[in-house]
Amino acid sequence: NRTYIAQFENYPVTTIIINPNAGNIIYMGTSQGGFFASKDYGETWSALEWITGRVTDVTANPKNSDEIYVVTSDRGLFRSEDGGRTWLGFSKELSRISARQNILQLVISPTNTNILYLAVANGLIKSIDHGKTWAFVQVLIPPKALPVDTITINPKDSDRMYVGVGTLVYRTEDGGTNWSVQKLDITKRIAIMVIDEKDPKNILMGLKVVKKQ
């Protein structure tokens, strides 16, 4: 059943997640900059915030579902600590390291929710203090392979992390100090990676076609 229709054809739904502590609550982001919430399993929707910029990712804190992060492609990162009613932006913090633009994904550490990772156009960045300060993670990514497209963390061992860049998969087993890289025999870019929570040896990957400029 179709429960939401965008106002304009060129502004589709871009991301959707389920509240980790309440399955009836669903959050949705659109390329028009809308952040929507449903409290009835997606039957009806309410617009909680309109952000100027395409929403590329929505993430909820697994230990505090009132804490929600919204990533936009051209206006940076926003956080709500009251279920989406009010928002705090991180433009100043990210601009200090020239990482505000073209953010694709945010990932929260499953064991320490003060640790945040962002996939950005010019690399991988990390905050260990809930977003107050940020720094680039030292991953040796060839300039032609950028941007970082996706990040995923092992839910049972947060030191094990995978980063997708183009057709490359970077892996660390020590929280980002050392990295190994594997080039996949594919022609499309890696769009998303998800680790099976029941069996972390299983990793699912989705691909995307990128139009050449």
Secondary structure, 3 states (H helix, E strand, C coil): CCCCCCCCCCCCEEEEEECCCCCCCEEEEECCCEEEEECCCCCCCEEEEECCCCEEEEEEECCEEEEEEEEECCCEEEEECCCCCCCEECHHHHHCCCCCCCCCEEEECCCCCCCEEEEECCEEEEECCCCCCCEECCCCCCCCCCCCCEEEECCCCCCCEEEEECCEEEEECCCCCCCEEEECCCCCEEEEEEECCCCCCCEEEEEECCCCC
